[in-house]
Amino acid sequence: MATILLVVAAFIAFGGAIFHGYSGSKIYMDNYRGSNLSPRTQSLSLLSWQMFTVFY
């Protein structure tokens, strides 16, 4: 029973990471593309977003 609960929790966590990585990234990219940040700052900002998704 404990193994089943662990597997279900892992699938829920994986689904959350996919949702956060895809949907959140689209929203985040739309916001920073409209900003006046330099291209290097934009790429570092997107990299930090993706790293946050991995550690989420």
C-alpha positions in Angstrom: 0.0 0.0 0.0 2.8 2.4 0.9 4.5 1.8 -2.5 1.3 2.6 -4.4 0.9 5.9 -2.4 4.6 6.7 -3.2 4.1 6.1 -6.9 0.9 8.2 -7.0 2.7 11.0 -5.2 5.5 10.8 -7.7 3.1 11.1 -10.6 1.4 14.1 -9.0 4.8 15.8 -8.5 5.8 15.0 -12.0 2.6 16.5 -13.3 3.1 19.6 -11.3 6.6 20.0 -12.6 5.4 19.6 -16.2 2.6 22.1 -15.7 5.0 24.6 -14.0 7.7 24.1 -16.6 5.4 24.5 -19.6 2.6 26.8 -18.6 4.6 28.9 -16.3 7.4 29.3 -18.8 5.0 30.5 -21.5 3.6 33.1 -19.1 7.0 34.1 -17.9 8.4 34.4 -21.5 5.6 36.6 -22.6 6.2 39.0 -19.6 10.0 39.3 -20.1 9.9 39.6 -23.9 7.8 42.8 -23.4 10.4 44.2 -21.0 13.4 46.3 -21.8 16.0 43.9 -20.5 19.1 43.1 -22.5 19.2 39.8 -24.3 21.8 38.4 -21.9 19.7 39.3 -18.9 16.6 37.7 -20.6 18.5 34.5 -21.3 19.8 34.3 -17.7 16.3 35.0 -16.4 14.8 32.2 -18.5 17.6 29.9 -17.3 16.9 30.7 -13.7 13.2 29.9 -14.3 14.0 26.5 -15.7 16.4 25.7 -12.9 13.7 26.7 -10.4 11.3 24.3 -12.2 13.9 21.5 -11.9 14.3 22.0 -8.2 10.6 22.5 -7.6 
